């Protein structure tokens, strides 16, 4: 029986994957680092800022990105994202309703490759902050998805707070990316793949798939 639910953020709650892609292109362009839509979709989507920028730099220059440059690009991208957030970024239809429905039954948390201020700002703007017990963000883990460390850390935090007494197999994760599903499965958790970003046929590793979060009910998640 599922006794806790974890949400990814980008591409599951907030509809901003194309925004992230465009901002990666923008911050890398002055350095002569190309990033096509196809490469982003197939190679980098689902990675956190550090992972995507590092991988794109290595692919183009065949050498690791200097740490100082990486920090600079992450800071620039975060500022640009904040400006876009001020303009308004939409939630996926049905996301808020599902969050509220699940929160009446089980504790909720977020595991995301996004930066904490980005997540907290979006949740606050949409009146969703109180529904989540905690957030595991890019700042909390040394490696992003598909590495399972973020989800393992979330399990540990749930247990530490007394919100979860079982193993990771009693936790359900809602994800939109291949990397995210791989990370959650690597941590031993159940997964629901939502088809916001990839075709459902690409999310076959998930325990359950749905075409859109508006078609996902609390009953489906809790019955995994």
N, C-alpha and C positions, 0 to 999 in steps of 0.2 A: 504494500500500500504506500502511495506517495505521501510523504509527510512534510515536504518542503519543495518550493519551486524557485528556480533561478532563471532570470531573464538575461539574455544578451541585450545590448542597448541599440547600437547603430544597426539599422536594417531590420529590427524587430519591433522596437517601441517607436523610434523616431525615423522618419523617412529622409535620410541624409547621406546615403551611400554615394550618390553622384556628387554631392557637395564635397565629400572627402576626396573623391577621385580628382575633381577639378582643382582642389587646393593643393594636392600633392603635385600635380602638373605645374601649378603656378609657382610653388616654392623651389622646385627642382630646375625649372627652365633657365634661370639666370646662371646656373652652374653647368649648363649644357647637358643635363641628364634628361633623356627623352622618356616619356611614360605614355604609352598608347592606351586607349580604352580597352583593347583586347588583352594587353599584358596585365593591366590592373585587374580585370575580371578574372583572368585565369591564374595569375601568379600571386597577386598581392591583396586582393580583397579579403577582408577578415583579419588582416594583420593590424597591429597597433602602429602608431606613428613611427616609433623607433624601428620596428621590423620592416615596414614598407620602405622607408627612406634608406635604411641600410642596404636592403636587398637591391633596390633600384640603382643605388650608387655603385654597388659591387658589380652588378650586371653591366653597367655602362663603362666603368673605369677599371674593372678587374683588380681593385684594391679597396680595402675597407675605408669607410668614410671616417675622417678625423672626428674624435669625440666632441671637440669644441664646435665643429661645423654642424654635427648632428643636433647638438643642443640648441644651436641657433635656429636651425630649420624647424625644429619642433616648436620653439617659441614663436616664430613667425607664423607658422600654420595655425597655432592655437589662437593667436590674435585675429587672424583672418576668419577663423571659424566663429569666434565670439562676435565679430561684426555681422556675419551671416545669421547668427542666432538672434541678434537684435532685430533683424529684418523679419524673423519668424520662420521656423522650420516645423513642418506639420508632423503630428503623430499619425501612425498608421490607423486607419479606421478600425475600430474594435479593440485596439490595444488597451486604452484606458478602462473600458468596460470589463475586459478580461482580468486586468490587474485588480480592480476593485472586487470582482467576484471571487477570485482566488484568495485575496487577502482576508476574506471573512472566514476562511477555513484553515489555511496554512501560512507559515511565515514565508515572506518573499525577500529575495535579494537580487543583486545585479552583479554579473561578471562581464567586464567589457575591456576592450583595448583602448577605449577613449580615455581622455584625461578627466580626472575627478571634477574640476570646475565645469567642464562641458556637460557632464551628466547631471550634476546637481542643479545647474542653471535650467536645463530643459525640464527636469522633474518639477522644480519649483514653479516655473512658468505655467505648467499644466496641472498644478495641484496634485501631484502624485508622490511627493517626497515622503509623506507619512506612511505610505503603504509598504515601504522597503526597510527592512531591519538594518541593512548595511550595503555598502558598495565595495566591490573589488575592482579597482581601475588599473590603468596602465602603470601608475606610480607604485603599485603594490607588488608587482611581480617582475623578476629579471628577464623573463621571456614571455612573449605574447603567444596567442593561439597560432598554430595547433598544439603548442605545449600545454599540457593539462594542469600546470602549476596553479593557475588562477582558480580553477574549479576545486582543486584539492584544498587550496587555502580557504575557499568558501565553506567547504565541508567542515574544516577545522573550526572556523569561526562560528558556524551554526551550533556545533557541539559545545564550544566554549561558552556561548551565550545561553545554553540550555534550551535552544530552539529545536534541536534535532538529536534524537537518541540512537537512531539506527545508522546503518552503513550508507555509503554513497548510492547504492542501488535503489534506495528509497527516496532519492531526490530526482526531480524532473527538471530538465533544462529546455528552454525555448530558444532556438537558434535559427539563423538564416543562412549561415555560410558553411562550406565544407570544412574549413579550418576550425570553426567553432564546434561543430558536431564531433569532429575528431578529438578535440580537446576534452569535451564533456565525456565522451565514451572512454577516453584514456583515463579519466578520473573515476570510471566505474558507474557513471550516472545514466539514467534514462534520458532520451532526447526526443523532442518534437521539432521537426524541420518545417519552417514556414517558407513558402515559395515566393518570397518578395524579391529575391536577388538571383537565385539559381532556379532552373527548371526542376520540378519535383524528381525527375529521373536521376538527377545528379545528387540528390539528398538521400539515397537509398540506405545509407548507413544508419540513418535515424530510425528509432523504434516506431515512429509514426510521422507521417507528413500531411500537411494541409496546404492548400493553395494560397491562403491568406489568413492573417491572424483574426480577421473578422469571422472566419468559419471555425475558429478554435474555441471550444467551450471549456469551462473548468472541469466538467465531467470527463472529457477526453483526457485532459492532462492528468487528473488524479487517478484515472483508471489504468495508467501505464503499468 
